[in-house]
Amino acid sequence: MRKTILSLSAAALALTGGVAYAHNHGQRAHANGDGVITLAEMQARSAERFARMDANSDGVLNAADRQAKMAERFARIDADNDGEVTQAEMQAAHEARRAKRAERMAERGIERSERTNRRGGNRAERMAERFAAADTDNSGGLTMAEMQAMHEARGERGHRGKRGMNRMAQVDTNGDQAISKAEFDAQVAARFARLDADGNGQVTAEEREAAKADRRAQRQERRAARQAQ
């Protein structure tokens, strides 16, 4: 049951990411280039994201889809196809993802901060520690089961995992531990309504910026609350 909940929490967070696409990349979310996002445009973008997550194309996001995505990711990282991912392979995959992010940021005119670069070094140390803990048979490589256990343990402990479970409760309205397309679409529509401050059926750049400011303030409040504990 815990594995199912964590898997669907990840899907719920992906929903947040799909809708946040309109917050952060409005210039690409609107189809006709007018700077304004309609509900139909946001639904179209979110439908693409749902389809990517729905690995078996059954119209439902569940643990089976998460397992399939994990298998695809494992296969990409396992460069020599020996059934285990070494720390070097994991680091290479991480660096490749980081390079792609940097490239996208450069295209958008965003420079990586020195703080971000320092954090990258700390992340490498944490990754090495997590790898050693996950390599339960001390083989020097992680099987897919070991890697999955590592990700699940990290998600269960981390703030992102807790946030995903909260989002899961909002999206999975019938409590069946699966997210249907109807539930997904309903959450997209609800989020659009929150963005559309004046209720005119369109989300302008100003409304997107206001939403970003609100999210930034909420993150700061949550961070302050955690530090105060």
C-alpha positions in Angstrom: 0.0 0.0 0.0 2.8 2.4 0.9 4.5 1.8 -2.5 1.2 2.5 -4.3 0.7 5.8 -2.4 4.2 7.0 -3.1 3.9 6.1 -6.7 0.7 8.0 -7.1 2.1 10.9 -5.1 4.7 11.3 -7.8 1.9 11.3 -10.4 0.1 14.0 -8.4 3.2 16.1 -8.3 3.6 15.6 -12.0 0.1 17.1 -12.3 1.3 20.1 -10.4 4.2 20.4 -12.7 2.0 20.1 -15.8 -0.2 22.9 -14.6 2.7 25.0 -13.4 4.0 24.9 -16.9 1.5 27.6 -17.6 2.7 29.6 -14.7 6.3 29.5 -15.7 6.3 29.1 -19.5 3.2 30.9 -20.6 4.8 31.9 -23.8 4.8 28.2 -24.8 1.6 27.1 -23.2 -0.6 29.4 -25.3 -1.0 28.0 -28.8 -1.7 31.1 -30.8 1.1 33.3 -29.4 -1.1 36.1 -28.0 0.4 35.9 -24.5 -2.9 34.8 -23.0 -3.7 31.2 -21.9 -7.2 29.8 -22.2 -8.5 26.7 -20.4 -8.5 24.8 -23.6 -4.8 25.6 -24.2 -3.9 24.6 -20.6 -5.9 21.3 -20.9 -4.2 20.5 -24.2 -0.8 20.9 -22.6 -1.8 18.9 -19.5 -3.3 16.2 -21.7 0.1 15.7 -23.3 1.7 15.3 -19.9 -1.0 12.8 -18.8 -0.4 10.8 -21.9 3.4 10.6 -21.2 2.7 9.4 -17.6 0.1 6.9 -18.6 2.6 4.3 -19.7 0.1 1.6 -20.6 -2.4 4.0 -22.1 -5.3 2.7 -20.0 -6.5 6.2 -19.1 -5.5 5.8 -15.4 -2.3 6.7 -13.5 -1.5 4.0 -11.1 1.4 2.0 -9.6 1.7 0.0 -12.9 2.5 3.2 -14.8 5.0 4.3 -12.2 6.7 0.9 -12.4 6.9 1.1 -16.2 8.4 4.5 -16.0 11.0 3.3 -13.4 11.9 0.5 -15.8 12.4 2.9 -18.7 14.6 5.2 -16.5 16.6 2.3 -15.2 17.3 1.1 -18.7 18.5 4.5 -19.8 20.9 4.8 -16.9 22.2 1.2 -17.2 24.6 2.1 -20.0 26.2 -1.4 -20.3 22.9 -3.2 -19.9 24.2 -5.5 -17.2 21.1 -5.2 -15.0 22.8 -3.0 -12.4 23.5 0.7 -12.2 26.9 1.7 -10.9 27.5 5.0 -9.2 29.4 6.2 -12.3 26.4 5.4 -14.5 24.1 7.2 -12.1 26.5 10.2 -12.0 26.7 10.3 -15.7 22.9 10.3 -16.1 22.7 13.1 -13.5 25.3 15.2 -15.3 23.4 14.7 -18.6 20.2 15.9 -17.0 22.0 18.8 -15.5 23.5 19.8 -18.8 20.1 19.7 -20.5 18.6 21.9 -17.7 21.5 24.4 -18.1 20.9 24.5 -21.8 17.2 25.2 -21.4 18.1 27.9 -18.8 20.6 29.5 -21.2 18.0 29.5 -24.0 15.7 31.5 -21.6 18.5 33.8 -20.6 18.8 32.5 -17.1 22.3 32.2 -15.5 23.1 29.5 -12.9 23.9 31.1 -9.6 27.1 30.4 -7.6 24.8 29.0 -4.9 23.3 26.5 -7.4 26.8 25.4 -8.4 27.9 24.8 -4.8 24.7 22.9 -4.2 25.6 20.6 -7.0 28.8 19.6 -5.2 26.8 18.9 -2.0 24.3 16.9 -4.0 27.1 14.6 -5.4 28.1 13.8 -1.8 24.6 13.0 -0.8 24.1 10.9 -3.9 27.2 8.8 -2.9 25.9 8.3 0.6 22.4 7.3 -0.7 24.0 4.9 -3.2 26.1 3.2 -0.5 23.0 2.7 1.7 20.9 1.4 -1.2 23.5 -1.1 -2.3 22.3 -3.7 0.2 24.3 -6.6 -1.3 27.5 -4.5 -1.6 27.8 -5.5 -5.3 28.9 -2.0 -6.4 25.7 -1.6 -8.4 22.0 -1.1 -7.8 19.4 -3.4 -9.2 16.1 -1.9 -10.2 14.6 -3.1 -7.0 17.3 -1.4 -4.9 17.1 1.8 -6.9 13.3 1.9 -6.5 13.6 1.3 -2.8 16.1 4.2 -2.6 13.8 6.6 -4.4 10.8 5.5 -2.3 12.7 5.9 1.0 13.9 9.3 -0.1 10.3 10.4 -1.2 8.8 9.1 2.1 11.3 11.1 4.2 11.5 14.2 2.1 9.3 17.3 2.0 8.5 16.6 -1.7 7.1 13.2 -0.8 4.9 14.7 1.9 3.7 17.4 -0.5 3.0 14.7 -3.1 0.8 12.8 -0.7 -1.1 15.9 0.1 -1.6 16.6 -3.6 -2.6 12.9 -4.1 -5.5 13.4 -1.6 -6.7 16.4 -3.6 -6.5 14.7 -7.0 -7.7 11.2 -6.1 -11.2 12.3 -5.1 -12.7 8.8 -4.9 -9.8 7.4 -2.9 -9.2 4.4 -5.1 -5.4 4.9 -5.2 -5.5 5.8 -8.9 -5.8 9.0 -10.8 -8.3 8.9 -13.7 -8.2 11.3 -16.6 -11.5 12.8 -15.3 -9.9 13.5 -11.9 -6.8 14.9 -13.6 -8.8 17.2 -15.8 -10.9 18.4 -12.9 -7.8 19.4 -11.0 -6.5 21.2 -14.1 -9.8 23.2 -14.4 -9.7 24.0 -10.7 -6.1 25.3 -10.9 -7.0 27.4 -14.0 -9.8 29.0 -12.1 -7.4 30.0 -9.3 -5.0 31.5 -11.8 -7.8 33.3 -13.7 -8.2 36.1 -11.0 -10.8 38.1 -12.9 -12.8 35.1 -14.0 -12.8 36.1 -17.7 -11.7 32.7 -19.0 -8.2 33.8 -19.8 -4.9 33.9 -17.9 -2.8 36.9 -18.7 1.0 37.3 -18.1 0.1 39.6 -15.2 -2.0 36.9 -13.6 0.8 34.3 -14.1 3.3 36.7 -12.4 0.9 37.3 -9.5 0.5 33.5 -9.1 4.3 33.0 -9.1 4.7 35.7 -6.4 2.0 34.0 -4.3 3.8 30.6 -4.6 7.1 32.2 -3.7 5.6 33.8 -0.6 4.0 30.5 0.4 7.4 28.6 0.0 9.1 31.2 2.2 6.4 30.8 4.8 6.7 27.0 4.8 10.5 27.2 4.9 10.3 29.6 7.9 7.9 27.3 9.6 10.2 24.3 9.2 13.2 26.2 10.5 11.2 27.3 13.5 10.3 23.7 14.5 
